[in-house]
Amino acid sequence: MTMWRVLTVLLGVLALPAHAVDYKTIDWDVLIPEGEKLLPPPQVSHDGNLASVPQPVGGVNKKLDNQDLRIPGFVVPLEGDAKKITAFLLVPYFGACIHVPPPPTNQVIYVSYPKGAPVDDLWDAIWVKGKMRTISSSHEMATASYSMEATEVSVYEE
């Protein structure tokens, strides 16, 4: 190997960011533990109060704990202001927890994003990158079987 080739390789390695993380893209079905089926949504009478409908409780996929993941979903805001959302529930379909009963607990992810995501970007589907935890948390809108410390929130694009 020539001296120039060695220098090029070394400079290329040194130029890599020390914090580069490879996020594995997953879908919502991965959150359901092996051998368990997605729980059906509860029967709802649209004449009644959605708050009285119990949220189905599903198991967690423990293999996802402490993994760097990327998952698409929809936002149910929890914390923030008129410009930025800093904490939210990530759910697999639009309107979950607001217009309809919440999905099973293993289909809800509590996301903390201290940097804050612009409110305007959160009406459509988004991508969330971060470290997944199998830590349950209960909120007014729903209980989440997973939590994620987000490093990036972006508009969904395939």
C-alpha positions in Angstrom: 0.0 0.0 0.0 1.4 3.4 -1.0 2.0 6.1 1.6 -0.8 8.2 -0.1 -3.3 5.3 0.2 -2.4 4.9 3.9 -2.9 8.6 4.5 -6.2 8.6 2.6 -7.5 5.6 4.6 -6.4 7.2 7.9 -7.9 10.5 7.1 -11.2 8.9 6.1 -11.4 7.0 9.4 -10.5 10.2 11.4 -13.2 12.1 9.4 -16.0 9.8 10.7 -18.0 11.4 13.5 -17.3 9.7 16.8 -21.1 9.7 17.6 -22.2 8.0 14.3 -25.0 5.6 15.1 -26.6 3.1 12.8 -30.4 3.2 13.4 -32.3 0.1 12.5 -35.6 0.9 10.8 -38.5 -1.1 12.3 -42.3 -1.3 11.8 -44.9 -1.4 14.5 -45.4 -5.2 14.3 -41.8 -5.6 15.7 -43.1 -4.1 19.0 -45.3 -7.2 19.6 -43.4 -10.0 21.3 -42.9 -13.2 19.3 -45.9 -15.6 19.7 -48.3 -12.8 20.7 -50.9 -11.4 18.3 -51.9 -7.7 18.0 -54.8 -7.2 20.3 -58.0 -6.2 18.6 -59.3 -2.7 19.3 -62.1 -2.6 22.0 -65.7 -2.3 20.9 -66.8 1.3 21.2 -70.2 2.8 21.3 -69.8 6.3 19.7 -72.6 7.5 22.0 -70.4 7.0 25.1 -67.3 8.4 26.6 -64.0 7.2 25.1 -62.3 7.7 28.4 -64.3 4.8 29.9 -63.0 2.3 27.3 -60.1 0.3 28.7 -56.8 0.3 26.8 -55.7 -3.2 25.9 -52.4 -4.2 27.5 -49.9 -6.0 25.3 -46.5 -7.6 26.1 -43.2 -6.0 25.1 -40.4 -7.2 22.8 -37.5 -7.2 25.3 -35.0 -7.5 22.4 -35.7 -3.9 21.5 -34.5 -2.6 24.9 -31.5 -0.3 24.6 -31.5 -0.5 20.7 -30.9 2.4 18.4 -34.0 2.4 16.2 -36.0 4.4 13.6 -39.8 4.1 13.4 -42.5 6.0 11.6 -45.7 7.1 13.3 -48.1 9.9 14.3 -47.8 12.4 17.2 -50.1 12.8 20.2 -48.6 15.9 21.9 -47.9 15.9 25.7 -45.4 18.7 26.4 -44.2 21.8 24.7 -45.5 25.1 23.6 -47.1 26.7 20.6 -43.8 26.4 18.6 -42.2 23.1 19.7 -43.2 19.7 21.1 -40.7 18.2 23.6 -42.6 15.1 24.6 -45.3 13.1 22.8 -46.8 9.7 22.3 -45.9 8.0 19.0 -48.7 5.9 17.7 -49.1 3.8 14.5 -52.1 5.7 13.0 -53.6 9.2 12.9 -56.0 10.1 15.7 -55.1 7.3 18.1 -55.7 8.4 21.7 -57.7 11.5 20.6 -60.6 10.5 18.4 -60.6 6.8 19.1 -59.6 4.7 22.0 -55.8 4.2 22.4 -54.1 1.3 20.7 -52.7 -1.5 22.9 -49.9 -0.4 25.2 -47.3 -2.1 23.1 -48.3 0.0 20.2 -47.6 3.3 22.0 -44.2 4.8 22.5 -43.5 7.7 24.9 -40.9 10.0 23.2 -38.8 12.6 24.9 -37.2 15.1 22.6 -35.7 18.0 24.7 -34.5 19.8 21.5 -38.1 20.1 20.5 -39.8 19.3 17.1 -41.6 22.2 15.3 -45.3 21.9 15.8 -45.9 22.5 12.0 -44.0 19.3 11.2 -46.1 17.1 13.4 -49.5 16.9 11.7 -48.5 14.3 9.3 -46.5 11.1 9.7 -43.0 11.5 11.1 -39.8 9.5 11.6 -38.3 9.2 15.1 -34.7 8.1 15.7 -33.5 7.3 19.1 -32.7 4.7 21.8 -35.7 2.5 22.6 -36.4 1.4 26.1 -38.9 -1.2 27.4 -40.0 1.2 30.1 -43.8 1.6 30.7 -45.2 5.1 31.4 -48.8 6.2 32.0 -50.2 9.5 30.6 -53.6 11.1 30.5 -54.1 10.0 26.9 -52.7 6.4 27.1 -50.2 4.1 28.7 -47.0 3.4 26.7 -45.1 0.1 27.0 -42.0 1.7 25.3 -40.1 4.9 25.7 -37.6 6.5 23.4 -35.1 9.3 23.9 -35.2 10.8 20.4 -32.1 12.1 18.7 -34.0 13.2 15.6 -37.6 13.8 14.6 -38.3 14.4 10.9 -41.2 14.6 8.4 -42.0 11.1 7.0 -40.6 10.5 3.5 -40.2 7.0 2.0 
